[in-house]
Each structure stands twice: as structure tokens, then as C-alpha cells.
């Protein structure tokens, strides 16, 4: 790994955090988030899938969250990423899926994260937390 590629990695991680949280909170549509993801290189897509898989893992999702997320994502329940996230416990390793399943994996992960994160905001956070991503400006306020 060279300096340059690790700096690229950081940039992608930062962008991922922003896009995923905006999409999860409805500031951005899932189509818009998916369009961003589809435009990335293969290596960046794998990095994003690892990163978002980490968010979902940290949100301590249940199998029910996984299935609710799949329903919300519009991805078929029989697709590999859907099957993986609905397992109890969920199976991760989305970055290792074939390249043609990356977009589906992204849709599923973002949707499952949205389900788990919405619950966390209602139960634990209640608008008084210090999570920077729970205080994003609404789309209209952005330049
Ligand atoms: Zn919070």
C-alpha cells in the first residue's frame, strides 16, 4: 500500500459515512446513494461494502432488522446479500461477493442500517446524543 492509496481510502471512507447516513435518514434517496456507489472503482466499492458492513455490525442488528431492511431495499429476498443479512447471526463478508452483486449488497446494507439506526435514534438518542451523523443538516439547507 502506498501513501496515495491510503489517502484515497480515507477519502472514500469519509464520503461513505456521509452518503450512507444521508441515505439512511432520507436526506438522499436510495437511488441516489446507489448511483454514487455504482460510479466507484471495484476497489472502492469493496472498501465501501466493508465500511458499511461495519456500521451494520456496530448497530447490533437482529435477524428481524435484516429482513425488514431487505424488504425496504427492494432487493429480492433470495439474492445472496439478502440471505446473508437475514441469517441469525448475520453473515458479513459482502466485499467478497462477485462484482455484479455489489450494488445489491450496498442497497441491502444501507437499508438495514437505516432500520437499525432509526430505532437507535428513537430509543437511545432521543435527539440529545453526541452522534454527529444524527444531526445532519436537511437537504434544503445545503449549498
Ligand atoms: Zn444518536
Boltz pocket constraint, residues with backbone or C-beta under 6 A from the ligand:
constraints:
  - pocket:
      binder: B
      contacts: [[A, 120], [A, 121], [A, 125], [A, 129], [A, 130], [A, 131], [A, 134]]
      max_distance: 6.0
